[in-house]
């Protein structure tokens, strides 16, 4: 039996490092019970990243048990359906702040699009958000899924989000357990880029690993919208961490590689300045 604690997990470099460390310490364990404790805080949207990692660990014939979870954490990740994958009952979302945890096949793009539209465009809990802003955020989240769908070579894509009404923000995370940015770019172009260089390359307008069709705009336009919206985008892939927010860009290296990629985005729901980006290319032209 192995025991691991995740403490005060939020969308920061240090918290991603905890999830990555959990994976790397467990990836060679076989036929064990692995107990995971969540302490102090757990950002519900990061059910996406943790779900991808736990699936990789469970694939080695291990049994995952999530225990010693404070009620303040347990309630919200029962509401978003994450804990239902580990034997807990579902709870109703009476406050309308949850965007449910999903584990999808890459081919489930249409289902995902309908899910995002339902969760963001038609939620009565978001009366202050204009329809143009809702549409732009929906499009941006779908762009991330399309990127994972086309490029990650993953078996599953894990998605989850959360509304924070008092802070006027939405946070949404999409995780894959595929080959990552570095391996994809280097293999396609016979290069030797680092993880950070590959992330920067992939988020530059006009750059694409697609063959014979247009591309190279999805992540670049997402970055531009996040800047105008005063939001945040984070990309974790292999041992690379990239963040863009109001303070500019951050680039760091983790101690261990993540087995795939995480894209986390934070949008301001009280934004009134970024509607100029509404007339942009359709999703079939994305990176």
C-alpha positions, 0 to 999 in steps of 0.5 A: 500500500502506498499513501500520497498527500496533495495539499492546497492544490490550485492552478500554480506551478507548485501545485502542478508539480505536486500532481506531476510528482505523484505520477512519477513516484507511482508510475512504476508501482504495480498491483498496489492500493494507492491512497490519495489524501486531499488537504486544505484546498483543491481547485475543482477544475484540476480534477482534469489534471488529477484524473488523467494522472490517476488513470495512468497509475490505475492502468498498472493494475493499481487500485486508487482510493481517495480518502481523508478528504475534508468536507469543504473539498469533498462536496465540490468534487462530488458535485462535479462528478469527479469522485463518482469515479472513485466510489463516492455518490454524486451530489446536486449542484444547487448553486450552479457554479460547477462545470462537470468533469468529463473523460472523453475519447478524442472522437467525442468533439461534437459531444464536447462542443454541445457540453460547453455550449450548454454549460456556458451559453445557457446557464442562468447563473451567469446573467452578467455575462454578455452573449458575445463574451459567452460565445467567445469563451465557449469558442476558446475552450473548444479550441483547446479540445480541438488542439488535443484532439488533433495533436496529442495522440491521447486515448482520453481527454479530461475536462473540467471547469469551475465558476467563481462568481464572487471573483468574476472568473471561470477557470477551465482545464483540459488534460491529455495523456498523449505525446506532448508538445515537445515530442509532437513538434520534434518528430514532425520537423526533425528538431530538438526543441526543449519543452518550453521552446516547443510550447512557445512554437506551438502558440505562435501564429502560423505554426502548425504540425498539420500536414496538407491543411491550414492551421496555426491560429487556435492557440495564438488567438487564444493567447491574444483573447486571454490578454485582452480579457485580463485572464490567464493561460497555462500550459504544462507539457513534459517538463515545461511550464508556460503562463501568460497573464496580466504580469506577462509570460512565465516559463519554468521547468518541473523536476519531473515530466508530466505524461501529456499536456495540461492547458488551463485557462482563466477568463474574466466574466465581467470583461467588457473590453475584448469583444473586438475579437469576435470575428475570428476564423472558424474552429476547423481552421485551428492550430 
